[in-house]
Amino acid sequence: MCPRNPDQLRNAGSGLADWLADRQQQADQHAERARAGAVGERRVAEALRAGIEGTGRRLGYPPGLITVSIGLAEFNPKEPAEVDLLVSADRALYRAKAAGRNAVA
């Protein structure tokens, strides 16, 4: 049913604009949480990498002898195929190794 009264049409348009603004705000909040999570995961992986490297030095091994390369991959709940996640992580691992090893990618 199409509103015939211009006020009804204006109110309907306003409601749609409010709804769209709310959806955009939710999308922005989701994107911000994803960015924050990625930064946190990278920080954890970097701390792990540095800890392993430091353990080798504390045990008396020469610098660079004991290192680790870590590949990070993001799980997408809309496409939850484990194979895709493993492939992404494997590619990231090889990017870390190509960057000179002892890295996080």
C-alpha positions in Angstrom: 0.0 0.0 0.0 1.5 3.3 -1.0 0.9 6.3 1.3 -1.1 9.0 -0.3 -0.5 11.7 2.3 2.8 13.6 1.8 3.4 13.5 5.6 3.0 9.7 5.7 5.5 9.4 2.8 8.0 11.8 4.6 7.6 9.8 7.9 8.1 6.5 6.0 11.3 7.9 4.4 12.6 9.2 7.7 12.0 5.8 9.3 14.0 4.2 6.4 16.8 6.7 6.8 17.0 6.0 10.6 17.0 2.2 9.9 19.8 2.5 7.3 21.8 4.7 9.7 21.4 2.1 12.4 22.6 -0.7 10.0 25.6 1.4 9.0 26.5 2.1 12.7 26.3 -1.6 13.4 28.5 -2.4 10.4 31.0 0.2 11.5 31.1 -1.2 15.1 31.6 -4.7 13.7 34.5 -3.6 11.5 36.1 -1.7 14.4 35.9 -4.9 16.6 37.4 -6.9 13.8 40.3 -4.4 13.4 40.9 -4.4 17.2 40.9 -8.2 17.3 43.4 -8.4 14.4 45.7 -6.0 16.2 45.4 -8.1 19.4 46.1 -11.3 17.6 49.1 -9.9 15.9 50.4 -8.6 19.3 50.0 -12.1 20.8 51.7 -13.8 17.9 54.6 -11.2 18.0 55.0 -11.8 21.7 55.1 -15.6 21.1 57.7 -15.1 18.4 59.9 -12.9 20.5 59.6 -15.2 23.5 60.8 -18.2 21.4 63.7 -16.2 20.0 64.6 -15.0 23.6 64.5 -18.6 24.9 67.2 -19.6 22.5 69.4 -16.7 23.6 68.8 -17.5 27.3 69.8 -21.1 26.7 73.1 -19.9 25.2 72.4 -20.5 21.5 73.6 -17.9 19.0 71.1 -15.3 17.9 68.8 -16.5 15.1 69.4 -20.2 15.7 66.0 -20.7 17.4 63.2 -18.7 15.7 59.7 -19.2 14.6 57.6 -17.8 11.7 53.9 -17.5 12.4 51.1 -17.2 9.8 47.8 -15.5 10.9 44.5 -16.2 9.2 41.1 -14.8 9.9 38.1 -17.1 10.4 35.1 -15.9 8.5 31.9 -17.3 10.0 30.1 -16.6 6.7 32.5 -19.0 5.0 33.5 -21.5 7.7 35.4 -24.0 5.6 38.3 -25.3 7.6 40.3 -26.0 4.5 40.1 -22.3 3.5 41.3 -21.2 6.9 44.2 -23.6 6.8 45.1 -22.5 3.3 45.1 -18.9 4.4 47.2 -19.6 7.4 49.7 -21.6 5.3 50.0 -18.8 2.8 50.5 -16.3 5.6 53.2 -18.6 7.1 55.1 -18.6 3.8 54.8 -14.8 3.6 56.4 -14.6 7.0 59.2 -16.9 5.9 59.7 -15.0 2.7 60.0 -11.8 4.7 63.2 -13.2 6.2 61.9 -15.8 8.7 61.4 -15.1 12.4 58.4 -13.0 11.5 54.6 -12.8 11.8 52.5 -12.4 8.7 
